[in-house]
Amino acid sequence: MGWSLEIIEVNNFKNMDQIKKITEKIIAFRNARDWEQFHKPKDLAISLSLEVAEVLEHFQWKSEEEIKDYIKNNKEEIGEELADVFNYLLIIAHDLKIDLGKASKDKIKKNAIKYPIKKAKGKHTKYNKL
């Protein structure tokens, strides 16, 4: 089943309250350690990118079959790396005062226009080549 803008609007990202609570905990953790002084946008963006690279390391040089087995046996470690990505994303969004829920909804709307179902369904083609 494809994305439906109507469903997204009705659900209105109800779990954003949970995201806000997680963000508050991460910011409190950071501030208790006086790390905010190190969290400049450039450094947060670099850290985010480095954490994404650590996720990629789990899959590098593995065949599709090896990846299936690897995921079964290393889910916790992969989850920790994904949590690092998520946490840095929340920190940078907080510090830049970006509402991720709104930004995500807006981006989905833009992508729905760029990638209409009739042209994009089942294809990985970039929007300007559809």
N, C-alpha and C positions, 0 to 999 in steps of 0.2 A: 504494500500500500504506500502511495506517495505522500509527500508533505501536503498538508492542506492549510492554507492561511486561515481559513475559518476555524479549524481546530486550534491552531496556535492562539488566535485571538480569544476564543472561548476559555481555554485553559489559562491564559494570561500568565504563564510561567509561575504557577502557584508555589513552586519550591524555592523561589527567590528569597523567601524569609530564611530558609535554611542556609542559603549561600551567604546572606548577610551575617548570620550567626557564626558561620565558619570564618568569614572575613574578620569579624570582631575578635575571635580567638587568635587568629594568626597575627593580627596587628598588636594585640595585647602581648603575645609571646615575643614579638619583635621589640616592642617598646620597653618591655621589662628588661631586656638585654642591652638597651641603648644602641640598637642596630639601625635605627632610622637614619642616623647620620651617614650610613654607608649606602642607603637605598636611593640613589639618584636614578632618574629614569633610564639613563644609558646603562648603568650597572644592572638594574633590574631586567632590562631587555636582554642584556648579555647573559645573565643568569638563567633567564627563561630559555634562551636558545641552547645553552649548555645542558640544561636538564632535558630538553627535547632530544638532544644528541645522545644522552645517556639512555633514553628509551630506545632510540635507534640501535644502539650497541647490542641490545638483546636479540635483534633480528639479523644483524649484519652477517653475511657469508653463509647463511643457512638456507637450505632448500625449503620449499613449502612443507614437505613432510617433516623435516627437522623442526620447523617452526611450530607445527602442531604439537609435537612431543615436548618441545621446549616450554611452550605456554603452559601445558599441563603441570610440568614440574617446577616452574619458576614464576607462578602467578603472583606470589607475594612480593617478590623482588621487582617485577614489572609494575605492580600496583604502587610500590613505594616511589618509583620513578615518576609514574603518572601523578601521584600526589604532589611531588615536588613541582611538577609543571603547573598543576592546578593551583597550588599555593602561591607560586610566583605570579601567576596570572591574576589571582585575586589581589595580591599586594599592589601590583602595578596599576591595576584598574582603580583600586582604592586611592592610591596616591595621586593619580591623574584625574580623580573624580569622574570616572567613566562608569555609568550604569551598564553593567554587562548584560543584564536582562533586556534593557531597551536596545542596546547596541546589537544584540543577537537578533531580536525581533526585526529591527530595521534591516539588518543584513539579509535575513531570510526573505523579506519582502523584495529587496533589490535583486537577490538571486532568482526569485520566482519570475521576475521580469526578464532577466538575462538568460534564464534557462527554462523557457516554457516547456511544459510536459510534452506537447506534441513534437517539439524539435529535439529535446534533450533526453527523453526516456530511453534508458538502456545504452546511452553513449557517454563516453568520457571526453568528448570534444569540448574545447574551450568555447565559451559563448560567442566569440567573434568569428568562429569558424563553423557554426551550426548552419 
